[in-house]
Amino acid sequence: MGYTIFGNTIGLKPSELRKLERLYRRKVPPASIITHELAKELAQISAEINRQVGILINRKGEIDYVIVGTFNRIEIPELRGYRDHIARLKGLRFIHTHLINDSNKTKNSGLDQDDLLDLALLRLDLIGALEAKAEGEPGKIYIAHILPDPEFFKSAISNQEEKLFYFLKPCYVWELKENFLDLIKNLEDELERIRPLKEIDENKDRALLIFVKEPKDVYLEEKIEELKELARTAGVNVVGKVVQKRTSPDPRYVIGKGKLVEVMITAMRNRANLLIFDRELTPSQVRALTEVTDLRVIDRTQLILDIFAQRARSREGKIQVEIAQLKYTLPRLRAKDDAFSRLTGGIGGRGPGETKLEIDRRRIKDKIAKLEKELKKISQERALRRKRRKKLNFKIVSLIGYTNAGKTTLLNTLAKTNYLAEDKLFATLDPVTKLVKTKNGKIFLLTDTVGFIRDLPEDLKKAFKATLEELYSADLLLHIVDVSHPDFENHIETVDQILEEMELIALPKILVFNKIDVLENKENFSPLWLKNLVSKYNAIPISAKKGINLDLLIETIENKLFILEKKEFANLHSFFVSSEKKDHPTILQEHKSF
């Protein structure tokens, strides 16, 4: 590290810089937090230059960084070459001065929010704020460290800070009795002891879910459960959640700085290596959060894209996912350093040329254009298949509904197929069409489609246009609802909203309440409540898994399709009759075989 002085060194005299450099020669006994002699030297220099002075001390007692701040603030530079494991402390303690006098003692004494933020985000062993009096004498030192577990010290916890940090009693440096090495060993032993959910696979990502509850948000619990399910479907272990009530998200970090402290300490306690936000983040927010927490950060959109990428099987599905991922990535590209620039040399050739970032953007745009062309071709092939079905006069029934409502299970039961039907979100991505023959000899095609979800990313909607085009050729929609889900009414609204956006709301539709077997097994279940609910929504209650009420469903489908067919025939017949009256016998003769 040498004798580099970090921070606000502008305006310092050479003699002051030399005094700061001499701090690197000092060494603290490993068992001591700081010595009285070193504290006195820090206070003297700080009072002389009228700026905060800080030192980062490693566990051998050596000073690795000397930092200069302003009168009110000090910033720790980027720390490299130290332990990066999320569940381990960094191996550095930070002691810095707080300049005080009689008029500002109350304001500047003690640890402020910036100190606690540094302690948590940098995972420091501990942090200390040393009072530096105007005459250069050291005052009391205020020390805090991260609390591995609120039960660890059995102290009375009265506020949020005391759930996250342990504050040593303020005292003069010569009064410090704590053995630093023993203290740190106990802290790390405790972090190891509270290792959460030991049955969880350590090779999987461990995520904290982050939510911002705005005043109008009345579906928080449902959103928490849904994000948990999305994470489980993606193969992520959820080890905790953090919720903050705000009137609006913070433009930089989404959540406030104080909540970021809670996020980091919760991540340490639970060994989380991933933060998942239940909202779409801007590129700058992802960048800021990643830099300040040193954790991977993704949003709900990226999580859904990851699930789609895992589950796409057909060539069409894979193309759709790739397009959506590329469109999501494009605005989030950024240059990492100047090494990305390709410089041309020589007279007439000087200038930045085309940067690596611009090349990457151009390549992504070219790839998107190529994939969209391929997808258009697949879409045309699908349109041809749909025309062939129409020529064969097959009626088409499409299954729609919120994800994990049981659409594929119903397809398997009615069409006697064995497609993958898991109790996970987005188990089906690729559309499947199968022929169903009823007991009355009626035949129709049943199509399974991708499930809907609230706030489905716009790029994903566009990418899956070819898949959802199947719905436009449907004669009848079966809206499958998981009636056992506590938020099923909101799911119905979400699906209806998406159908309206797709201009499909006018298509004939049957509402089907699935999973009544699950509902009946719940405590406090009332058959009368279900009866009233079915009546209110004019729905058909079934269990696709147990085969309950499927005869009634098939009968309703037959009646709907038969009525549609009858109406079409009646309309055509009236047209022929009117044509005959207008002396157009050829038209009538041509269609008498219909």
ABEGO torsion letter per residue (X at the ends): XEABBBEBABGBBAAAAAAAAAAAABBBBAABABBAAAAAAAAAAAAAAGBBBBBBBBAAGBBABBBBBBAABBBBBBBBGBBABAABBAGBBBBBBBBBBAAAAAAABEBBAAAAAAAAAAGBABBBBBBBBAAGBBBBBBBBBBBABAAAAGBBBABAAAAABBBBBBBBAAABABBAAAAAAAAAAAAAAABBGAABBAABBBBBBBBBBBAABAAAAAAAAAAAAAAAAAGBBBAEBBBBBBABBBAAAGBBAAAAAAAAAAAAAAGBABBBBBBBBBAAAAAAAAAAAGBBBBBAAAAAAAAAAAABABAAAAAAAAAAAAAAAAAABBBABAAABBBBBEBGABEAEBBAAAAAAAAAAAAAAAAAAAAAAAAAAAAAAAAAAAAAGBBBBBBBEBBGAGAAAAAAAAAGBABBBBBBBGABABBBBBBBBBAAGBBBBBBBBBBBBBGBBAAAAAAAAAAAAAAAABABBBBBBBAABAAAAAAAAAAAAAAAAAGAAABBBBBBBBGAAAAAABBGBBAAAAAAAAAAAGBBBBBAAAGBGAAAAAAAAAAAAAAAAAAAAAAAAAAAAAAAAAGBAAAAAAAAAX
